[in-house]
């Protein structure tokens, strides 16, 4: 096949030769149902380099919170100081992500990602230096919190913006057959993206732990800065960025993700759903810490939680093969209800192997819900605001995780881990109710 550029106004699969430039974007026969395998189509849509680049460019974000916690705790000798600094990173990320997404919608992804990479690299390196200096002086400086907040706020949002590119690359098919294949391609891309998030948020903390214990607590953050300044600009300049033009360069009435008819208030449904997902995650982590403390130590909680992440990642990949007749809203509601039902099993196990088994099963509906909520977010996003919506969804997870960790931790402290495990159940029930509301919205828009 011939290398192609992905111009924003060119339908997917249209051959447009670009002399003298190898952009690695390949021609894809969008209207051919019997084409290559579903996941093998993704490199043909975006280019072979896009998938590994997008995967590793988001890894620094997964390392930042745990890396800050590890460094500040190590140099200060205070768990409270480390937790506070890590919390500042999370708050900064939750507030900064939609800002970066909005700027990407208005100015284009490339300049926003490059500037964010530069600012974040400087902020993370400054955090290493300031935290070490504060430890040397014997005082935990407010400057550590400020620079930790800045590190989170400027962290490039590679994952959400990658989803925006996939939505743009798969949005331009014309004709009923081509549209059906293009929709399946989007399901496949979003399935992959959810799996990539799961992999990086398991790999990131593990990498921090290995480097901090074997070498030095500052090394994980230094590595994260090095990856940010090299990989994020490479992602920013990847030819797929042309598929998502800035707002000022869009043609009125042009095709693409988003529509002038979108209802802005409808975006609140997937955003609140991601807050519920984050609450589910954070409270489960807190309850698992309390559960494992009485058996083998709190450090085992991370391994238990990774079991759920593993099954969630595999299930997210499987969504590409699910029948599409049921629709997004039914998939959302049924998977959320299954999450709630399985969450009722969390207080039952009394041993680590039994808890691992419950978590393995519990992760199965989690990945599909994540894929579906992101797809609904793309469906209800106002025209020209897809980056804002995708980053707002990511912020919802961060904010919900903080809420879930706090509430779950308090209940675990007061009434034990069984009480804390009620929080993920309630979060899953709320998630299913939001799915029902989303069904009404999507039906009105049909």
Buried (B, 14 or more C-beta within 10 A) or exposed (E): EEBBBBBBEBBBBBEEEBEEEEBBBBBBBBBEEEBEEBBEBBBBBBBEBBBEBBBBBBBBBBBBBBBBBBBBBBBBEBEEBBBBBBBBBBBBBBBBBBBBBBBBBBBBBBBBBBBBBBBBBBBBBBBBEBBBBBBEEEEBBEBBBBBBBBBBBBBBBBBBBBBBBBBBBBBBBBEEEBBBBBBBBBBBBBBBBBBBBBBBBBBBBBBBBEBBEEEEBBBBBBBBBBBBBEBBBBBBEBBBBBBBBBBEEBEEEEBBBBBEEBEEEBBBBBBBBBBBBBBBBBBBBBBBBBBBBEEEEEEBBBBBBBBBBBBBBBBBBBBBEBEEEEEBBBBBBBBBBBBBBBBEBBBEBEEBEEBBBBBBBBBBBBBBBBBBBBBBBBBBBBBBBBBBBBBBBBBBBBBBBBBBBBBBBBBBEEEBBBBBBBBBBBBBBBBBBBBBBBBEBBEEEE
